């Protein structure tokens, strides 16, 4: 009996035919279903001997149907892969053509500019330990940045495990790079970061770039020159003026907020000139404790670091007013502010080409 049923299943040539066999065998009025229903009218001795056989047959048929379905689906996929082709050389219709997101474009611009200055690009995990995200960066246990209202903490997998966090900055990459690469090190670390904040200029997820240099004889003058060179190249203006104000960051000492001059052009505030000042990034000389946490001798090596929001740089350069629109996925916004696939940034052709 079972061999005949298995032959019927194996003979199904497509999914529709297989489903018909399934209904005929296992449906409400199916053959095997009828056998199961007949158990109630059997004598106890007969039921005790027949029930295991009928249940075993049902399991055997169910497994056979599953295997045949998987085989038919695989064969159908192979047929589609062999017969359905797309000519990738044809241009996409205007209605479905995509654009490069401004954040991706700015990341490419940053990589191009800093590559010319001898920097490499480094990456790190977005789910971090508290040691890399806070402790190694000289943030004590009671530091405000560790507060629950500022940081996204993950549920620990075990009761004695310290909770991981969604990284609040890309600064942990400098610790990992220092431990892995040693010194000298010149790198930028762009990527996604997370903080519990949301308004027109803040989102729970945003993009940040961290600059990090470790070498011998590094001074604040090297930092200022690097930032001036970067901002002039990025905004493509020679009249970009910097102002560095004393500040405090736990991972740098001394620390400085960096402002750039702005001016009004066609009713819009643009970077360049000196009609006013706006803050664009934070910076400073790497704290000796941070250098030591990288596995290096702070008496031998010095360095500087800086960080700024990539989304904010895009807003300043390309005239966007609301950060939340970056993540809305509005096709109209993307068509207006997006870049073509061939708009590759180059220093010779202009980083915003």
One Martini backbone bead per residue (centre of mass of N, CA, C, O) as a GRO file, in nm:
protein
  353
    1UNK     BB    1   0.060   0.061  -0.024
    2UNK     BB    2   0.297   0.266   0.018
    3UNK     BB    3   0.425   0.235  -0.265
    4UNK     BB    4   0.185   0.350  -0.424
    5UNK     BB    5   0.185   0.631  -0.291
    6UNK     BB    6   0.478   0.708  -0.359
    7UNK     BB    7   0.438   0.692  -0.666
    8UNK     BB    8   0.231   0.924  -0.685
    9UNK     BB    9   0.423   1.140  -0.581
   10UNK     BB   10   0.659   1.096  -0.789
   11UNK     BB   11   0.459   1.156  -1.047
   12UNK     BB   12   0.464   1.445  -0.992
   13UNK     BB   13   0.529   1.731  -1.217
   14UNK     BB   14   0.399   1.944  -1.018
   15UNK     BB   15   0.271   2.143  -0.772
   16UNK     BB   16  -0.028   2.104  -0.842
   17UNK     BB   17  -0.027   1.792  -0.855
   18UNK     BB   18   0.084   1.752  -0.569
   19UNK     BB   19  -0.155   1.888  -0.420
   20UNK     BB   20  -0.366   1.683  -0.515
   21UNK     BB   21  -0.237   1.442  -0.370
   22UNK     BB   22  -0.249   1.558  -0.085
   23UNK     BB   23  -0.558   1.584  -0.069
   24UNK     BB   24  -0.620   1.278  -0.135
   25UNK     BB   25  -0.461   1.185   0.135
   26UNK     BB   26  -0.477   1.449   0.371
   27UNK     BB   27  -0.739   1.543   0.358
   28UNK     BB   28  -1.055   1.541   0.481
   29UNK     BB   29  -1.111   1.306   0.231
   30UNK     BB   30  -0.880   1.129   0.260
   31UNK     BB   31  -0.739   0.825   0.280
   32UNK     BB   32  -0.581   0.858   0.549
   33UNK     BB   33  -0.799   1.006   0.705
   34UNK     BB   34  -1.002   0.771   0.696
   35UNK     BB   35  -0.829   0.576   0.860
   36UNK     BB   36  -0.820   0.749   1.116
   37UNK     BB   37  -1.132   0.753   1.160
   38UNK     BB   38  -1.161   0.429   1.185
   39UNK     BB   39  -1.042   0.381   1.474
   40UNK     BB   40  -1.307   0.433   1.647
   41UNK     BB   41  -1.454   0.147   1.530
   42UNK     BB   42  -1.259  -0.030   1.661
   43UNK     BB   43  -1.120  -0.260   1.821
   44UNK     BB   44  -0.887  -0.244   2.056
   45UNK     BB   45  -0.694  -0.456   1.934
   46UNK     BB   46  -0.695  -0.346   1.647
   47UNK     BB   47  -0.614  -0.053   1.709
   48UNK     BB   48  -0.334  -0.121   1.839
   49UNK     BB   49  -0.220  -0.235   1.557
   50UNK     BB   50  -0.312  -0.004   1.339
   51UNK     BB   51  -0.229   0.280   1.434
   52UNK     BB   52   0.082   0.275   1.383
   53UNK     BB   53   0.058   0.228   1.076
   54UNK     BB   54  -0.102   0.485   0.998
   55UNK     BB   55   0.091   0.694   1.121
   56UNK     BB   56   0.339   0.605   0.958
   57UNK     BB   57   0.214   0.662   0.680
   58UNK     BB   58   0.169   0.962   0.719
   59UNK     BB   59   0.465   1.037   0.767
   60UNK     BB   60   0.572   0.923   0.499
   61UNK     BB   61   0.398   1.099   0.312
   62UNK     BB   62   0.476   1.376   0.418
   63UNK     BB   63   0.779   1.350   0.354
   64UNK     BB   64   0.749   1.294   0.049
   65UNK     BB   65   0.609   1.561  -0.021
   66UNK     BB   66   0.837   1.746   0.076
   67UNK     BB   67   1.059   1.637  -0.113
   68UNK     BB   68   0.907   1.686  -0.382
   69UNK     BB   69   0.873   1.990  -0.349
   70UNK     BB   70   1.173   2.062  -0.336
   71UNK     BB   71   1.245   1.944  -0.614
   72UNK     BB   72   1.047   2.116  -0.785
   73UNK     BB   73   1.155   2.395  -0.696
   74UNK     BB   74   1.445   2.353  -0.793
   75UNK     BB   75   1.372   2.298  -1.090
   76UNK     BB   76   1.227   2.569  -1.137
   77UNK     BB   77   1.472   2.747  -1.077
   78UNK     BB   78   1.658   2.634  -1.294
   79UNK     BB   79   1.477   2.712  -1.530
   80UNK     BB   80   1.475   3.017  -1.480
   81UNK     BB   81   1.785   3.060  -1.492
   82UNK     BB   82   1.802   2.947  -1.795
   83UNK     BB   83   1.560   3.143  -1.931
   84UNK     BB   84   1.589   3.397  -1.748
   85UNK     BB   85   1.690   3.712  -1.879
   86UNK     BB   86   1.915   3.997  -1.838
   87UNK     BB   87   2.004   4.296  -1.993
   88UNK     BB   88   2.260   4.490  -1.855
   89UNK     BB   89   2.320   4.687  -2.111
   90UNK     BB   90   2.065   4.817  -2.064
   91UNK     BB   91   1.897   5.084  -2.001
   92UNK     BB   92   1.732   5.229  -1.765
   93UNK     BB   93   1.457   5.348  -1.686
   94UNK     BB   94   1.372   5.651  -1.566
   95UNK     BB   95   1.160   5.541  -1.349
   96UNK     BB   96   1.406   5.328  -1.216
   97UNK     BB   97   1.628   5.507  -1.158
   98UNK     BB   98   1.892   5.557  -0.958
   99UNK     BB   99   2.066   5.685  -0.664
  100UNK     BB  100   2.304   5.844  -0.483
  101UNK     BB  101   2.346   5.896  -0.174
  102UNK     BB  102   2.471   6.158  -0.002
  103UNK     BB  103   2.623   5.989   0.209
  104UNK     BB  104   2.782   5.817   0.009
  105UNK     BB  105   2.916   6.051  -0.137
  106UNK     BB  106   3.064   6.174   0.109
  107UNK     BB  107   3.231   5.925   0.176
  108UNK     BB  108   3.387   5.933  -0.092
  109UNK     BB  109   3.505   6.213  -0.051
  110UNK     BB  110   3.663   6.153   0.206
  111UNK     BB  111   3.838   5.924   0.095
  112UNK     BB  112   3.975   6.095  -0.125
  113UNK     BB  113   4.104   6.314   0.049
  114UNK     BB  114   4.258   6.128   0.263
  115UNK     BB  115   4.423   5.963   0.064
  116UNK     BB  116   4.598   6.213  -0.024
  117UNK     BB  117   4.704   6.225   0.298
  118UNK     BB  118   4.754   5.903   0.391
  119UNK     BB  119   4.482   5.770   0.446
  120UNK     BB  120   4.286   5.524   0.582
  121UNK     BB  121   4.024   5.284   0.595
  122UNK     BB  122   3.815   5.206   0.877
  123UNK     BB  123   3.655   4.939   1.063
  124UNK     BB  124   3.368   4.848   1.277
  125UNK     BB  125   3.160   4.757   1.506
  126UNK     BB  126   2.823   4.838   1.607
  127UNK     BB  127   2.862   4.622   1.828
  128UNK     BB  128   2.970   4.697   2.156
  129UNK     BB  129   3.171   4.729   2.402
  130UNK     BB  130   3.223   4.919   2.680
  131UNK     BB  131   3.526   4.937   2.656
  132UNK     BB  132   3.547   5.055   2.366
  133UNK     BB  133   3.322   5.287   2.394
  134UNK     BB  134   3.447   5.396   2.687
  135UNK     BB  135   3.695   5.309   2.866
  136UNK     BB  136   3.929   5.335   2.645
  137UNK     BB  137   3.817   5.657   2.623
  138UNK     BB  138   3.811   5.779   2.922
  139UNK     BB  139   3.531   5.672   3.048
  140UNK     BB  140   3.373   5.667   3.316
  141UNK     BB  141   3.114   5.523   3.489
  142UNK     BB  142   2.981   5.835   3.540
  143UNK     BB  143   2.934   5.909   3.258
  144UNK     BB  144   2.685   6.058   3.074
  145UNK     BB  145   2.711   5.875   2.807
  146UNK     BB  146   2.606   5.608   2.972
  147UNK     BB  147   2.330   5.676   2.970
  148UNK     BB  148   2.021   5.552   2.887
  149UNK     BB  149   1.920   5.821   2.730
  150UNK     BB  150   2.181   5.794   2.516
  151UNK     BB  151   2.197   5.473   2.517
  152UNK     BB  152   2.204   5.159   2.354
  153UNK     BB  153   2.107   4.871   2.515
  154UNK     BB  154   2.159   4.536   2.544
  155UNK     BB  155   2.061   4.235   2.606
  156UNK     BB  156   2.177   4.003   2.794
  157UNK     BB  157   2.252   3.659   2.758
  158UNK     BB  158   2.352   3.676   3.056
  159UNK     BB  159   2.352   3.762   3.386
  160UNK     BB  160   2.691   3.815   3.381
  161UNK     BB  161   2.667   4.003   3.141
  162UNK     BB  162   2.771   4.267   2.976
  163UNK     BB  163   2.629   4.500   2.807
  164UNK     BB  164   2.582   4.590   2.507
  165UNK     BB  165   2.632   4.836   2.241
  166UNK     BB  166   2.550   5.093   2.048
  167UNK     BB  167   2.743   5.282   1.899
  168UNK     BB  168   2.811   5.640   1.962
  169UNK     BB  169   3.079   5.601   1.793
  170UNK     BB  170   3.389   5.565   1.599
  171UNK     BB  171   3.620   5.556   1.820
  172UNK     BB  172   3.672   5.242   1.866
  173UNK     BB  173   3.849   5.209   1.609
  174UNK     BB  174   4.112   5.331   1.725
  175UNK     BB  175   4.167   5.103   1.923
  176UNK     BB  176   4.171   4.867   1.727
  177UNK     BB  177   4.388   4.985   1.536
  178UNK     BB  178   4.613   5.019   1.745
  179UNK     BB  179   4.627   4.713   1.822
  180UNK     BB  180   4.663   4.602   1.520
  181UNK     BB  181   4.877   4.824   1.383
  182UNK     BB  182   4.986   5.039   1.547
  183UNK     BB  183   5.285   5.226   1.471
  184UNK     BB  184   5.197   5.419   1.250
  185UNK     BB  185   4.871   5.606   1.219
  186UNK     BB  186   4.635   5.661   0.938
  187UNK     BB  187   4.284   5.742   0.982
  188UNK     BB  188   3.949   5.663   0.888
  189UNK     BB  189   3.600   5.629   1.044
  190UNK     BB  190   3.329   5.539   0.890
  191UNK     BB  191   2.976   5.542   1.010
  192UNK     BB  192   2.747   5.405   1.212
  193UNK     BB  193   2.541   5.556   1.469
  194UNK     BB  194   2.400   5.569   1.820
  195UNK     BB  195   2.122   5.767   1.953
  196UNK     BB  196   1.890   5.904   2.190
  197UNK     BB  197   1.760   6.091   1.924
  198UNK     BB  198   1.497   6.335   1.796
  199UNK     BB  199   1.511   6.565   1.520
  200UNK     BB  200   1.599   6.788   1.276
  201UNK     BB  201   1.927   6.726   1.383
  202UNK     BB  202   1.831   6.433   1.492
  203UNK     BB  203   1.908   6.079   1.509
  204UNK     BB  204   1.935   5.756   1.616
  205UNK     BB  205   2.067   5.738   1.327
  206UNK     BB  206   2.402   5.797   1.209
  207UNK     BB  207   2.688   5.968   1.069
  208UNK     BB  208   3.045   5.912   1.109
  209UNK     BB  209   3.377   6.062   1.136
  210UNK     BB  210   3.704   5.942   1.209
  211UNK     BB  211   4.011   6.078   1.313
  212UNK     BB  212   4.352   5.918   1.314
  213UNK     BB  213   4.671   5.986   1.479
  214UNK     BB  214   4.994   5.809   1.497
  215UNK     BB  215   5.305   5.953   1.607
  216UNK     BB  216   5.595   6.126   1.587
  217UNK     BB  217   5.572   6.463   1.669
  218UNK     BB  218   5.284   6.541   1.727
  219UNK     BB  219   5.074   6.828   1.675
  220UNK     BB  220   4.844   7.081   1.666
  221UNK     BB  221   4.936   7.177   1.385
  222UNK     BB  222   4.863   6.920   1.230
  223UNK     BB  223   4.564   6.934   1.284
  224UNK     BB  224   4.499   7.211   1.158
  225UNK     BB  225   4.601   7.147   0.873
  226UNK     BB  226   4.419   6.906   0.817
  227UNK     BB  227   4.146   7.055   0.850
  228UNK     BB  228   4.190   7.274   0.638
  229UNK     BB  229   4.239   7.087   0.397
  230UNK     BB  230   3.975   6.932   0.414
  231UNK     BB  231   3.761   7.170   0.403
  232UNK     BB  232   3.855   7.292   0.135
  233UNK     BB  233   3.812   7.035  -0.034
  234UNK     BB  234   3.513   6.977   0.035
  235UNK     BB  235   3.396   7.282  -0.027
  236UNK     BB  236   3.562   7.419  -0.259
  237UNK     BB  237   3.728   7.647  -0.082
  238UNK     BB  238   3.964   7.910   0.004
  239UNK     BB  239   3.771   8.075   0.235
  240UNK     BB  240   3.825   7.882   0.464
  241UNK     BB  241   3.771   7.933   0.815
  242UNK     BB  242   3.925   7.877   1.128
  243UNK     BB  243   3.812   7.792   1.471
  244UNK     BB  244   3.962   7.730   1.791
  245UNK     BB  245   3.811   7.590   2.084
  246UNK     BB  246   3.809   7.526   2.393
  247UNK     BB  247   3.760   7.196   2.538
  248UNK     BB  248   3.586   6.871   2.611
  249UNK     BB  249   3.736   6.542   2.599
  250UNK     BB  250   3.820   6.237   2.731
  251UNK     BB  251   4.018   6.148   2.462
  252UNK     BB  252   4.132   6.449   2.486
  253UNK     BB  253   4.461   6.640   2.533
  254UNK     BB  254   4.374   6.876   2.412
  255UNK     BB  255   4.067   7.044   2.329
  256UNK     BB  256   3.855   7.118   2.024
  257UNK     BB  257   3.654   7.331   1.873
  258UNK     BB  258   3.528   7.363   1.532
  259UNK     BB  259   3.509   7.644   1.329
  260UNK     BB  260   3.333   7.805   1.062
  261UNK     BB  261   3.294   8.016   0.820
  262UNK     BB  262   3.025   8.232   0.704
  263UNK     BB  263   2.786   8.304   0.435
  264UNK     BB  264   2.572   8.487   0.224
  265UNK     BB  265   2.397   8.309  -0.050
  266UNK     BB  266   2.104   8.343  -0.186
  267UNK     BB  267   1.976   8.315   0.117
  268UNK     BB  268   2.226   8.128   0.206
  269UNK     BB  269   2.412   7.939   0.418
  270UNK     BB  270   2.768   7.928   0.376
  271UNK     BB  271   3.073   7.804   0.342
  272UNK     BB  272   3.248   8.089   0.394
  273UNK     BB  273   3.398   8.324   0.530
  274UNK     BB  274   3.308   8.599   0.804
  275UNK     BB  275   3.002   8.653   0.916
  276UNK     BB  276   3.036   8.376   1.075
  277UNK     BB  277   2.982   8.096   1.305
  278UNK     BB  278   3.032   7.729   1.291
  279UNK     BB  279   2.997   7.419   1.402
  280UNK     BB  280   3.161   7.091   1.291
  281UNK     BB  281   3.382   6.992   1.513
  282UNK     BB  282   3.589   6.767   1.695
  283UNK     BB  283   3.904   6.788   1.887
  284UNK     BB  284   4.249   6.656   1.945
  285UNK     BB  285   4.468   6.522   2.162
  286UNK     BB  286   4.559   6.228   2.246
  287UNK     BB  287   4.525   6.057   2.514
  288UNK     BB  288   4.746   5.876   2.694
  289UNK     BB  289   4.543   5.650   2.777
  290UNK     BB  290   4.458   5.578   2.489
  291UNK     BB  291   4.735   5.496   2.388
  292UNK     BB  292   4.768   5.270   2.598
  293UNK     BB  293   4.503   5.112   2.501
  294UNK     BB  294   4.662   5.053   2.218
  295UNK     BB  295   4.961   4.950   2.313
  296UNK     BB  296   5.115   5.223   2.372
  297UNK     BB  297   5.364   5.467   2.421
  298UNK     BB  298   5.310   5.796   2.529
  299UNK     BB  299   5.624   5.881   2.532
  300UNK     BB  300   5.657   5.811   2.209
  301UNK     BB  301   5.353   5.873   2.133
  302UNK     BB  302   5.144   6.069   1.920
  303UNK     BB  303   4.819   6.251   1.871
  304UNK     BB  304   4.518   6.283   1.671
  305UNK     BB  305   4.162   6.385   1.678
  306UNK     BB  306   3.846   6.355   1.493
  307UNK     BB  307   3.488   6.461   1.466
  308UNK     BB  308   3.197   6.407   1.243
  309UNK     BB  309   2.909   6.461   1.067
  310UNK     BB  310   2.806   6.351   0.764
  311UNK     BB  311   2.522   6.469   0.743
  312UNK     BB  312   2.608   6.759   0.809
  313UNK     BB  313   2.796   6.798   0.570
  314UNK     BB  314   2.576   6.758   0.357
  315UNK     BB  315   2.394   6.991   0.445
  316UNK     BB  316   2.605   7.220   0.406
  317UNK     BB  317   2.682   7.162   0.100
  318UNK     BB  318   2.361   7.086  -0.021
  319UNK     BB  319   2.114   7.233   0.125
  320UNK     BB  320   1.994   7.098   0.394
  321UNK     BB  321   1.742   7.109   0.665
  322UNK     BB  322   1.659   6.791   0.718
  323UNK     BB  323   1.765   6.497   0.854
  324UNK     BB  324   1.513   6.303   0.829
  325UNK     BB  325   1.513   6.282   0.509
  326UNK     BB  326   1.749   6.074   0.482
  327UNK     BB  327   1.534   5.825   0.608
  328UNK     BB  328   1.249   5.820   0.437
  329UNK     BB  329   1.254   5.731   0.120
  330UNK     BB  330   1.202   5.967  -0.075
  331UNK     BB  331   1.206   5.982  -0.414
  332UNK     BB  332   1.207   6.290  -0.451
  333UNK     BB  333   1.453   6.351  -0.277
  334UNK     BB  334   1.653   6.158  -0.422
  335UNK     BB  335   1.630   6.294  -0.703
  336UNK     BB  336   1.730   6.575  -0.608
  337UNK     BB  337   2.000   6.481  -0.419
  338UNK     BB  338   2.110   6.281  -0.591
  339UNK     BB  339   2.347   6.069  -0.755
  340UNK     BB  340   2.524   5.954  -0.994
  341UNK     BB  341   2.709   5.673  -1.067
  342UNK     BB  342   2.940   5.871  -1.221
  343UNK     BB  343   2.984   6.060  -0.956
  344UNK     BB  344   3.303   6.054  -0.903
  345UNK     BB  345   3.528   6.138  -0.680
  346UNK     BB  346   3.781   6.391  -0.752
  347UNK     BB  347   4.042   6.608  -0.729
  348UNK     BB  348   4.059   6.692  -1.032
  349UNK     BB  349   3.726   6.712  -1.081
  350UNK     BB  350   3.588   6.705  -0.815
  351UNK     BB  351   3.423   6.586  -0.540
  352UNK     BB  352   3.124   6.701  -0.660
  353UNK     BB  353   3.079   6.567  -0.956
   0.00000   0.00000   0.00000
